[in-house]
Amino acid sequence: MKIVLIVAHDPNLVIGNEGGLPWHYSEDLKFFKKETMGHPIVMGRIVFEELNEKPLPGRENIVLSRTKSFEHVKTFKSIEEALDNLRGHEKVFIIGGGEIYKQTLDMADELIVTQIKVEYSGDTFFPEYQDKIGTVWREYWREEHSAFDFVKLKKV
């Protein structure tokens, strides 16, 4: 099973602010949907609550929470439990938030990143990985846009 972290961040690795995305790029949302469609997505409780507790369609939604469970999605207390439950899937996407990314960065096989070119204010960050490009991560695909670049990296 391939573990893929998919994230959008600004130059300072900001991924969120006050419980939501600090930006709105419809192209990024379409890219996210295209990449994740048909695959399980794993997210923290806060991310699921930001989605108004509505599962994203066309994907098995898995929520990580030590304190809460939800009727209409599978909920697990740890990333290990969630991944054990997803054995047999070709690919699993980790979609955030910050703590979940920190817990899973080292186990990831691939990163799919929207690198936003403008700096935003934020209170939630993606863990540092850029200093490991070339040693741990290798870029194998890039699509450039005016406001952001889509980048795919594989673990070396």
N, C-alpha and C positions, 0 to 999 in steps of 0.2 A: 504494500500500500504506500503510495506516494503522499507525503504531507506537504501541502503548499500553503504558504502564508500569502494572503492577498491584502494589500494595504495601499492607501493614498497618504502621502505625507508631504509637508513643505520642506524647505531647505534645512530647517532646524529639527526635523523629525516630528513636528506637531501632527497629531492625527485627530484630535478632538478638542472641543472647548465647551464647557458647561453642559455636558451631556449630549452633544451633537457634533456634526461636522462643521468646521468653521467656513466651509466653502460649498458651492453647488456647481458642479460641472456635469451637465447631462451626458456628455460623451464618456465621462468616467463611469457614471452609473450604468450606461449601456455596455461598456467594456466589462465591468464587474459581472453583470448579468450573463453576458456571453461566455465568460471564462468559467463561471461557477455552475451554470445551468446543468441539471442532471446529476450533479455530484453532491454529496453531503457537505454541509457547512456547519462549522463548530464556532460558537460565539459565547462570550460571557453574558451573565444575566443583565448587566447594564446595557449592553448592546441590544439585547432582545427587548428590553423595556423601551429603548430609544425607537425601536420599530413598532411601538405601541402593542407589543406582545403579539404581533401578527407574523406568522412564519412567511418567509419568502417563498413564493410559489415555484414549483418545478425542482425543488431541492429538499432533501431531508434536512431539517433544521434540528441541531443539537445544541442545547443550552447547558453551560457549566454554572452551577451555583451550589454553594455549601448550605444555603439557608432557605431556598425556595424551590418549589417545583411548579410546573405549568401543565395544564390539562392537555393541550393540543400539540406539545412537542416533548421529545425525550429529554430528560434532565439528568445530568450526572454530577457527582460531587468532585470529580477530578478529571483531568485531561486523559490520564491513563485509562480510567473506566470508559470514557467516551470512545477512545481509540480502539480499545478491546471490542466494544460493541460494533464498531465499524469495520472489523476485519473482513476481508473479502472484497472490499471496494477498491477499485483501481486507484482512485485519487480522493483525498479529503482536503477541503479548504478550511483554513483557520481565518476567520474574518474579524477578530478583535475581541475585546479592546486591549488596551495597553498591557494589563497584567497577563492576559492570555498570550499575547505575543511574546512577552518576556519568558513565559514558561515553555513556549514551543519553538522559539527561534533555533535553538541548538538541535532540535530533532527534525527540523524542516529539511526537505530535499530540494525545494524550489521556493523562490520569492517572486511574486508578481507585484510590481510596484508602479503606482502612478506617482511620479516625482513632480510635484507641483512647484512651479518656478517662483511664485510669490510667497513672501513670508506672512504668516498669520499668527495672531495671538492664540494661545492654547494652554490647556492644563493637562493634556494627555499626550504621551509621546510613544513613538515606536522605538524599540531598543536600537542602539548603535550597531550598524552592520557595515557601513560604507568603508570603514578602515580595513575590512577583511575582504574587499573585492580584489581578486587576484590571488589570494591565498586560500580563503574558505569558499568564496563565491566567485562565479565566473558569469559575466553578462553574455547571453547568447542571442538576445533579440531586443530591438529598440524601435519604437515608433514615435517620432517627434511631432509635437504640436506646439502652437504658440504659447499656451499657458502651462503646459505640462508635457512630460514624456511618459509613455508606457514602456516599462523595462522588465525583462524577465532574466532571472539569475538562477543558475543551478549550483548546487553544492559541488565543489571540486572533489 
